[in-house]
């Protein structure tokens, strides 16, 4: 396998790498685990953080028409009445009368249990929202829900945003946060879990301009994945048929990724029309219109919503980056993560554990980690250490050797090409920075591959 061919990696390999190297662990593992809940380990939390940061930079920081928001997970119960979630956020559920396994009706291939072939109960609607209660008395009035999407926090703050930011249409509000769904069927690792994170933007536009903004966001969002290194052939757009649309949507397209289990939704882009603001205006009794100074008119803006899953993005980036290639007498496993996403940007590898080399290497490590996530590894052979860093996607390894003490130079090795160059230690930070920003500096005489 090589960089050029897409790696059809199995989910087993991704799960095994994730657990072995500390990306993702089963939740509450010492108690046997909690179904469809996952914990991000030391490397996973960095990768996830980097995914969110890359999204935030593109969605908020680099634009002047989008602002950020961070709303509470618990919301007034009326929010979910207005949004339609109390009524309609349900899946039809059937149970096998023999083995008691539960299924979502749309997942079944025939009309018997897909596991044992047993007879199934009649379908009943099962609401996917997690319920809890607020305050010391548990009664109907105290019932609150863990939000099943972050979007509603944005809709109910529409007027606050308009009043405080003086943003004019079109403008967007972005939020990253946890969402919870009591999914009937889970599985495929972090693809469908009961607690997950979303990166959602609600982009408010003038009615009549919604179609062009819908197309605009489709392109923008597809490019976001491509720019972060996802292979083009592993992404596709899938438009929902009119009769398959959610109750709030006028149009919807999914960005699908070719996950190990097949093409599946990575992100949904919906034209929500005026559904949400109109519903919240009706249920709250508050006016949620926008005043257009130009035409001196009040109206309810339409909303275009790109809604992405953080965890699904993490999974897609892991699957897409995973590669195995023949190197010397072994298979090199390498995560070809985009440098912006790599959990560790640079590793310091001293060629000996003896002084004064260790002191120099340690000082370098202390200096580099002021700017980036860096790691220090002096265990086992240099070849093994390179492989360990390749496997977690570290773009650069810096080796410090006894010559470094004399010539004040170190060797940088690039993960993907395995090329090496020797550079002045004083220039190391600038060079790593330039490389992380995509410059090709490996034009100097090379020492060969390792
Ligand atoms: N506000 C619109 C909305 O929530 P959605 O298609 O239900 O739309 C958006 O969810 C994205 O959230 C999905 O494309 C997916 O990436 C992520 N997502 C949804 N349910 C998920 C789950 N159970 N586990 C992990 N990610 C999930």
Boltz pocket constraint, residues with backbone or C-beta under 6 A from the ligand:
constraints:
  - pocket:
      binder: B
      contacts: [[A, 148], [A, 149], [A, 150], [A, 151], [A, 181], [A, 183], [A, 190], [A, 191], [A, 192], [A, 193], [A, 194], [A, 195], [A, 196], [A, 197], [A, 198], [A, 200], [A, 265], [A, 266], [A, 267], [A, 268], [A, 305], [A, 307], [A, 308], [A, 309], [A, 310], [A, 311], [A, 312]]
      max_distance: 6.0
